[in-house]
Amino acid sequence: MTGVVLLDVDGTLIDSTYLHALAWERAFETVQVHPQWWRVHQAIGMGGDRLVAHVAGDQVEAAHGDQLRKLWSREYEAVLEEVRPIDGAADFVRSLRDAGLRVTLASSGAPDFTDHALELLGLHRDDVAAVTTADDADSSKPAPDILQVALDRAGGGQAVVIGDSDWDARAARRLGAPCVGVRTGGFSVGELRDAGCVDVRDSVADLVPADITRLL
């Protein structure tokens, strides 16, 4: 059985990280909470169910968590048309598939936003072995649950994770899979290495299937 590639979507295949950060900042502003921008950016990639407490504390989560997530969704939808695919991302996905690898889009994003990402990339759900969304796991990154669901749907086996944040790397480590980091989410080489990435590239456009198969 061929290996499985567990691809993160936001920040890895589409250039959305800073727009997610902007949407969260606007959501926080609405409830008069003002976390520092760098904290918000550093939290992009973890699940929205964890982000509020992580950047603003448990009291803010208790008082405003659900409201903030709804506000974030509204604010991100407002900038959705500004999201662009990462250069070369769609070709990279196709190259993995053409090399015989089972490719999954292991997204923990909202279903509508994940569908929009597929559209941006010119991909359909039947072009890949599996697609996941936030609805598919109870625990979000850095828990490995969404990765495990994607792996199971693809038929199991040896896997490599590709992601743009330390949250991807931490989830991969808990899954027991190597992680290749890309810098298109704004994390540094050092941050990605420290989180456990075995290789770091500027973008998925700098990877070829052989870089992945050697890790399986």
C-alpha positions in Angstrom: 0.0 0.0 0.0 1.3 3.5 -0.9 2.0 6.1 1.7 -0.4 8.9 2.8 0.3 12.6 2.6 -1.7 14.6 5.2 -1.8 18.1 3.9 -2.8 21.0 6.0 -4.8 23.6 3.9 -4.8 27.1 5.5 -1.3 28.6 5.2 0.0 25.6 3.4 -2.0 25.4 0.2 -3.8 28.7 0.4 -2.4 32.1 1.5 -4.9 32.7 4.3 -3.0 32.9 7.6 -2.9 36.7 7.9 -6.5 37.1 6.8 -7.5 34.6 9.6 -5.4 36.7 12.0 -7.2 39.9 10.8 -10.6 38.3 11.2 -9.8 37.3 14.8 -8.5 40.7 15.6 -11.7 42.3 14.3 -13.7 39.8 16.3 -11.8 40.6 19.5 -12.2 44.4 18.8 -16.0 43.9 18.6 -16.1 42.7 22.2 -13.5 45.2 23.4 -10.7 42.7 24.0 -7.3 43.6 22.6 -4.8 40.7 22.5 -1.5 41.5 20.9 -1.3 40.9 17.1 1.7 38.6 17.4 -0.1 36.3 19.8 -3.0 36.0 17.4 -0.8 35.2 14.5 1.2 32.7 16.5 -2.1 30.9 17.3 -3.3 30.6 13.8 -3.3 26.9 13.0 -4.7 25.8 16.3 -8.4 25.1 16.6 -10.7 28.0 17.1 -12.1 26.2 20.1 -8.7 26.6 21.8 -7.5 30.0 20.3 -9.6 32.4 22.4 -8.3 31.1 25.7 -4.8 30.7 24.4 -4.5 34.4 23.3 -6.9 36.1 25.7 -7.3 33.9 28.7 -9.9 31.6 30.3 -12.1 34.4 31.5 -12.5 35.8 28.0 -13.3 32.3 26.7 -15.9 31.9 29.4 -17.5 35.3 28.7 -17.2 35.6 25.0 -15.8 32.4 23.4 -18.8 31.3 21.4 -19.6 34.9 20.3 -16.0 35.4 19.2 -16.0 32.3 17.1 -19.2 33.4 15.3 -17.7 36.9 14.8 -14.5 35.4 13.5 -16.4 33.4 10.9 -18.3 36.4 9.8 -15.2 38.5 9.5 -13.3 35.8 7.7 -16.1 35.4 5.2 -15.9 39.1 4.6 -12.3 38.8 3.3 -12.7 35.4 1.7 -12.4 36.8 -1.8 -8.9 38.1 -0.9 -7.6 34.6 -0.3 -5.3 33.3 -3.0 -3.8 29.8 -3.5 -0.1 29.4 -2.7 1.9 29.5 -5.9 2.4 26.0 -7.2 0.2 24.3 -4.5 -2.3 22.7 -6.9 0.5 21.4 -9.1 2.2 19.9 -6.0 -1.0 18.1 -5.0 -1.4 16.7 -8.4 2.3 15.6 -8.5 1.9 13.7 -5.3 -1.2 11.9 -6.7 0.6 11.2 -10.0 3.4 9.7 -8.0 1.0 7.2 -6.5 0.7 8.7 -3.1 -2.6 8.9 -1.3 -3.2 12.6 -0.8 -5.5 13.9 1.9 -6.5 17.5 2.7 -6.5 17.3 6.5 -8.2 20.6 7.2 -9.7 21.6 10.5 -11.4 24.6 8.9 -15.1 25.2 8.6 -16.7 23.1 5.9 -17.7 26.1 3.7 -14.2 27.6 4.0 -12.6 24.2 3.1 -14.9 23.9 0.0 -13.8 27.4 -1.0 -10.1 26.4 -0.7 -10.8 23.4 -3.0 -12.4 25.7 -5.5 -9.4 28.1 -5.3 -7.0 25.2 -6.0 -9.1 23.9 -8.8 -9.6 20.6 -7.0 -12.6 18.4 -6.3 -13.1 16.1 -3.4 -12.7 13.0 -5.6 -9.3 14.3 -6.7 -7.9 13.3 -3.3 -8.2 10.3 -1.0 -9.9 12.2 1.8 -10.9 15.7 2.9 -11.6 16.6 6.5 -13.1 19.7 8.2 -13.7 20.9 11.7 -16.8 18.8 11.9 -14.8 15.6 11.7 -13.0 15.7 15.1 -13.9 16.6 18.7 -10.4 17.8 19.5 -8.5 20.3 17.3 -4.8 20.8 16.7 -2.4 20.4 18.4 -4.4 17.2 19.1 -3.8 14.7 16.3 -7.5 13.8 15.9 -8.1 15.5 12.5 -5.0 13.9 11.1 -6.1 10.5 12.4 -9.5 10.9 10.7 -7.8 11.8 7.4 -5.4 8.9 7.7 -8.2 6.4 8.5 -10.3 7.7 5.6 -7.4 7.2 3.2 -7.0 3.6 4.3 -4.3 3.9 7.0 -0.6 3.1 6.7 2.6 5.2 6.9 2.0 9.0 6.6 3.8 12.3 6.3 2.3 15.5 7.4 2.9 18.8 5.6 1.9 22.0 7.4 2.8 25.6 8.0 2.6 26.0 11.7 4.1 24.6 14.9 0.5 23.3 15.7 0.8 21.0 12.6 4.1 19.7 13.8 2.9 19.1 17.3 -0.1 17.2 16.0 2.1 15.2 13.7 4.4 14.2 16.5 1.4 13.0 18.6 0.2 11.0 15.6 3.7 9.5 15.2 4.3 10.8 11.7 7.1 13.0 10.4 6.2 16.6 9.5 7.6 18.7 6.7 7.1 22.4 7.5 6.6 25.2 5.0 7.1 28.9 5.8 4.0 30.3 4.0 2.2 30.6 7.3 4.8 33.0 8.7 6.6 30.7 11.1 10.3 30.7 11.0 12.6 27.8 10.2 13.7 27.7 13.9 10.1 27.7 15.2 9.1 24.9 12.8 12.2 22.8 13.6 11.8 23.3 17.4 8.2 22.1 17.0 9.4 18.9 15.5 9.6 19.4 11.7 12.1 17.1 10.1 12.5 19.3 7.0 11.5 23.0 6.3 11.0 24.6 3.0 9.8 28.1 2.0 6.7 26.7 0.2 5.1 23.4 -1.1 6.4 24.6 -4.5 9.9 23.8 -3.3 8.9 20.1 -2.7 8.8 17.2 -5.1 7.3 13.7 -4.4 10.7 12.2 -3.7 11.1 14.6 -0.7 8.0 12.9 0.8 8.5 9.3 -0.2 12.0 9.2 1.4 10.2 9.9 4.8 7.8 7.0 4.4 
